[in-house]
Structures are given as C-alpha cells and as structure tokens.
Amino acid sequence: MERDICRIAVLGGGITGLSAAFYLLRMAEERGRKVVVTVFEGSNRLGGRVNTLRRDGFVIERGPDSFLGRKLPMLHLARELGLLGELVGTNPAAPNTYIAADGKLRPMPKGMNLGIPNDLGAFARTSYISPRGKLRALDDLRLPRREETGDETVGDFLERRLGKEMVERILEPLLAGIHAGDLYKLGLNATFPQFAEMERKYGSVIRGMIEARRAAPAAGAKAAQMRSEAVGGASVPPTAFLTFRSGLSAVIEALERRIRALGGEIRLGSTVASLALAGGGTAGGETEGRYRLQLADGASFGADAVLFTLPAYANAKLLSPHVDVSAMTAIRYVSVANVVLAYDEKEFNHKLDGSGFLVPRSEGRTITASTWTSAKWLHTAPAGKRLIRCYVGRAGDEETVELNDEEMTAAVCRDLRHYMGLTATPLFVEITRLRQSMPQYPVDHLKHIAAFREQLALRLPGVFATGAPFEGVGLPDCVEQGKAAAERLLDSLQAG
C-alpha cells in the first residue's frame, strides 16, 4: 500500500547527488507529491570533486575549474539558484594556448577543432606536424568508411583516420587530458561520438569538421538564442568556458541551502554499508520503506526509493548482491593531482600571454598540462599576484600522484622552469590528490550501462543509478543526469 509520504535516499553528495536532491524536492512540490529526501555523504564535506579554496584573496579550484557554457543544464541550475550574476568568463586578452614539443612551448596549431583539421590551408602551414604526418592526416579525405558498426577505442579510430603522428602530437594531449586517460582504452561512442557520426555521415572526420565550421555561424546564432532563453535573457559572458566569481563551490553551497530550505536532509560522514530489501517494521526507529540501508555506524534507514550517485566501484560494492555489476567493475579509475602555485608579480618572470599549455606523453615530464590561472580567469588572484595550476598523473603514469609534497613541488617547478623559464619562488603551494577520480569509459560502455540499468529496474524497482560513471563527467552532464534521474524516480513512484 502506498504511503502518503515517500522516503527517498540519495547516495552521494557530489554535484550529481545534490542536483538530484534539489530537483526531487522541487518537482515533487510542483506535482503535489509529498517526499522526504535524505542525502548520505560519506565524507565530511559536500561537492565531491568540486572543491574551491578561498585563501588570501585567491580563488583556487582543487578540482574542476570551469564548465562548458554551451551545455545548458548548468545555466538552468544557476538561474534557479540565483547565481547568474556570479558567472564569469575567460579573459579575452589571453587567447593563446601552447603545446610542448621537444622541450619548448609552441603555439597550438591553427585551423583545428578538437585537434581535427577544419581549415586545410592553416593546417598545411603548421610546422608542428611533419610533411609526412600532414599527408597521412589528409588520407582521411579518401579513406573508406569503416564497415563494422560496433564501438572502438578513440585511439584506434583517430589513428585509422589521421595517422599516428597526429594522435601522439596533437590529439592525445588535447583529448586524453579531458579524462586523464589512454586513448587506446577509451570507448569512442561514450567519449567522442561526434567523430564516429562524422565518419558515417561524411566518410571523413576532416570533411565533417569542415562542414561544422561552415555551419558554425548559423549554429552559433541558434546556440546563443538557446543560451539566452536558458538564462531568461540575462547577461552571461559569451566565452566557451564559465565559472563563478567565488569559485565552483558557490553552486554546491547554493544547492545545500536550497535543499535544506525545501525540507531535505543532508547527512555528512554517513557511509552506506549495504542495501537490502526491507522486511517490514522499523529501521533504527524510523518507519521502514521498501529498502533498508545499513550505515557504517550501525544505524539503519528505510527508503521507498534509492538513487545512487556514487563512483562505479562504490556502486558495485553495494549492488553486487542483487545485480550483475560487471558494467561497473569494467570502469577503471585514474588518480590525478592538482598543484596550484601562487606568486608575487615582482618576482614573476613570465608574461603569461595565454591560458596555458599541454604536455604530450612523449615529452616524459611530470606535469601533463598547466593552466595559467590568473591570466585565464582574472578573478582568481588579487592585484599584484599570479596563480598557476599544474596537473600531474594520467593513465599509465599515476605513480607521480603519490610523490610526497616536497618531491611533487620540486618536480613541478622543474617542469615550469624547463618550459617557461620560470624561476620565481612560490608564495605558497596547494597540492590536491584526487585518487580514483577520473572514470575511464571502456569500449561498448553505453551498451553495458543500458543493460545494467535494465537489470536494476527489473530486480530492484525504485533503485536508480546515475552520474559520472554513466553518461559524462563534465559538470553540466552531471547536473543533467541528476535532474533526469529525479524525474524518472518520481515517475516510478507515481506509477507504483
């Protein structure tokens, strides 16, 4: 028999879980449905990888530093949370991006989008790719489409179409960096499906990018209109990437306030140890629902529905007694570290004329990339100061993440001196190790998670799973997944 009030447990207090909890409460109110939403977060803080440090006038991101402005779910959320006025864009006076080659920084070659040539004249003029490498890349224009229709790795696809030199010198540092992954292990359909679609539609990924460039004015106008509608006509910086003036944690803090104001509960330091079908009665003094959550501290919690927004390995641990979790265990996680260095401009001997640089694997350095933060984001450093962020660790090179602070700082400073000639001594250094933080989507990932969700719905009705292990790691992707899961969950309660 359906009770008047439905108890919903959301496992995980990252941006997916908090977005889901917010939308559950708001949509339930709109539908006239009574729900009690409780968020369980195992750590002592909310936000997951989103983690802003505000120190001495600096705004330092210890996790992601921005989001794509063309992805509307984050803008919708910012509007609903009253944060549109806090949005800031990148510095238009620092447009340059560099790439390391043979120990030096060189401007990123022009005439490309996502590392794929879209202006053949500009591509022909670049000296970064050898004549042989350019000719091999242009073979893409005449190579036949792939006969097979199944998934393949990103690396196999790109090498097949454009050649190994393009992969190693351009595409690997540019694309693999998004996931800190190995292109030859990442599934194409789950990471860059637009490339496969270009091959199917145009027979060539270069031809597809050229067509996209030709259509860009009309597509840009349509995107601008959609963006304007998403923010209710408010003024939003027109740059590709956006963040909040006080840091990305601003959205986490606003979500927490709204969840609590809507009657939701948030429990920090509450790790769920197991999930079981409830047998009636009470759970820790609380009315039992369809499921019983056993907490690590010995308490129990009864819920009518449960939403998992945890990493894949945590999902697997809790759900393995009930369903086949091979789709979860197939997702490997990579550990990375962020090293943020603050400087006084009086000793700083580099002009920071761009947003930063990428470092290919072939360079054999400690850092994989560097963002010149105070040049890219003007709000991040007080007057007279400079801020740089460096990235350490990627698939196949994770041992550097476990260097001690002194060793890691020394290695990073060596790399900055090597590429930038930077000899200034930092005012301070902030190191954040993000262990098992970057999910690696394997080949056929989308097919496997669809089967996993189908089995979950069959065997554990009212239990849902979403977030970064499923359909995208970007912040807007996580917000969108949280909202969609909230809607599916409420629909299931209504149907039940």
Secondary structure as GFF3:
##gff-version 3
##sequence-region A 1 496
A	DSSP	beta_strand	5	11	.	.	.	ID=ss1
A	DSSP	alpha_helix	15	31	.	.	.	ID=ss2
A	DSSP	beta_strand	34	41	.	.	.	ID=ss3
A	DSSP	beta_strand	52	55	.	.	.	ID=ss4
A	DSSP	beta_strand	58	61	.	.	.	ID=ss5
A	DSSP	beta_strand	67	68	.	.	.	ID=ss6
A	DSSP	alpha_helix	72	80	.	.	.	ID=ss7
A	DSSP	three_ten_helix	84	86	.	.	.	ID=ss8
A	DSSP	beta_strand	87	89	.	.	.	ID=ss9
A	DSSP	beta_strand	96	101	.	.	.	ID=ss10
A	DSSP	beta_strand	104	107	.	.	.	ID=ss11
A	DSSP	beta_strand	112	113	.	.	.	ID=ss12
A	DSSP	beta_strand	116	117	.	.	.	ID=ss13
A	DSSP	alpha_helix	120	125	.	.	.	ID=ss14
A	DSSP	alpha_helix	131	138	.	.	.	ID=ss15
A	DSSP	three_ten_helix	139	141	.	.	.	ID=ss16
A	DSSP	alpha_helix	154	162	.	.	.	ID=ss17
A	DSSP	alpha_helix	164	166	.	.	.	ID=ss18
A	DSSP	pi_helix	167	176	.	.	.	ID=ss19
A	DSSP	alpha_helix	177	179	.	.	.	ID=ss20
A	DSSP	alpha_helix	188	191	.	.	.	ID=ss21
A	DSSP	alpha_helix	193	202	.	.	.	ID=ss22
A	DSSP	alpha_helix	205	214	.	.	.	ID=ss23
A	DSSP	alpha_helix	216	230	.	.	.	ID=ss24
A	DSSP	beta_strand	241	244	.	.	.	ID=ss25
A	DSSP	alpha_helix	249	261	.	.	.	ID=ss26
A	DSSP	beta_strand	265	268	.	.	.	ID=ss27
A	DSSP	beta_strand	272	277	.	.	.	ID=ss28
A	DSSP	beta_strand	282	283	.	.	.	ID=ss29
A	DSSP	beta_strand	286	287	.	.	.	ID=ss30
A	DSSP	beta_strand	291	295	.	.	.	ID=ss31
A	DSSP	beta_strand	300	303	.	.	.	ID=ss32
A	DSSP	beta_strand	305	308	.	.	.	ID=ss33
A	DSSP	alpha_helix	312	319	.	.	.	ID=ss34
A	DSSP	alpha_helix	326	329	.	.	.	ID=ss35
A	DSSP	beta_strand	332	344	.	.	.	ID=ss36
A	DSSP	beta_strand	354	358	.	.	.	ID=ss37
A	DSSP	three_ten_helix	361	363	.	.	.	ID=ss38
A	DSSP	beta_strand	367	371	.	.	.	ID=ss39
A	DSSP	alpha_helix	373	376	.	.	.	ID=ss40
A	DSSP	three_ten_helix	378	380	.	.	.	ID=ss41
A	DSSP	beta_strand	385	392	.	.	.	ID=ss42
A	DSSP	three_ten_helix	399	402	.	.	.	ID=ss43
A	DSSP	alpha_helix	405	420	.	.	.	ID=ss44
A	DSSP	beta_strand	428	440	.	.	.	ID=ss45
A	DSSP	alpha_helix	445	459	.	.	.	ID=ss46
A	DSSP	beta_strand	463	465	.	.	.	ID=ss47
A	DSSP	alpha_helix	468	471	.	.	.	ID=ss48
A	DSSP	alpha_helix	475	495	.	.	.	ID=ss49
###
